[in-house]
């Protein structure tokens, strides 16, 4: 910012996703096969089998997005219009949109300020006579406290749907994310540590829930177990039975093939992200007022996002946390450190969710008598987190593929910037 030499060499960065010869060959093989789509297509079925084994679930259905997988789970849970599903105030909007899509009502709970995950005590406070399910979000790749959440669900006879969109390969007490509740939805979006472009995965070990989800995935059609005929890959061997409402949530063969290759590399990507996070944490935690993300001892974190909090008071400053955050981000960017914001407010404060529950008029969905209401500031821990934190890395340059040397330089950038906070803040500091 003052014309000196940046701390970071930009030529070290690796852009995500990393696509190599194996992915190109897999895509060509799909094109050569002439089979591009279908619930019985070979790449789709192979991906479903491989991912179910990876997670430790009995069943998997490949979808065209993580949101579709979550919507399938909401449907499979038997959620009806006006029913309530409790989820986190700190998540991507698609979590709650999957609930709205089924004309149900998302109700939100605040987070644990250390893990950023939904706080079990907050879940209990939100349970009403309309509550039918809990949708915990393994935000940034760290599993929620699932034993506590499952205990609440058992006591109240609620279904647990994991939003594991950011948590492929993360573990909680030696169990994989995605096999910790009744069902789970994963995303295969290009930003994730398991990317295919666009796609998703629904997993469960309950055959009844599987059948319901499979029906929604293909226009309300009963699940088709007839093997693919290579000579007639677009034809079914029997009449289809359409027993209910559904959507077209199928994925395609090329994305499935790409995801299979990436799945083979997932353990390596996760290990590299964890090593990079460990390096950053070891150095950033020594800086006053810098709070790296915390991973409890009973879990593993895949660091889809590495979120850092700033505490101006610990730096000896009395200043608006947003001002401190913005000045630090500007200085770090000048040093070449990749930093970004992700969300600017709790999800329930976004216009669509306020309208859905009666705010602002013009509600595009009927509200079925819901009296859920949220005001600005009702989720103070989420609001505080979004005010005083930012992400190291970005969706184009996340921690998964980066070399150790780049992380060392990122830490160098922090060590240049943080001691100069008073200078950065200028007249804003006191």
Helices and strands as residue ranges (DSSP letters): G 10-12, H 21-33, H 42-55, E 59-63, H 66-76, E 84-88, H 94-100, E 105-109, H 120-126, E 131-135, G 139-141, H 146-156, E 159-163, E 171-172, E 175-176, E 183-187, E 200-204, H 207-217, G 230-232, H 253-284, E 290-291, E 299-300, E 306-310, G 312-315, H 321-334, E 339-340, G 347-349, H 351-356, H 380-388, E 389-392, H 404-417, G 418-420, H 421-425, G 426-428
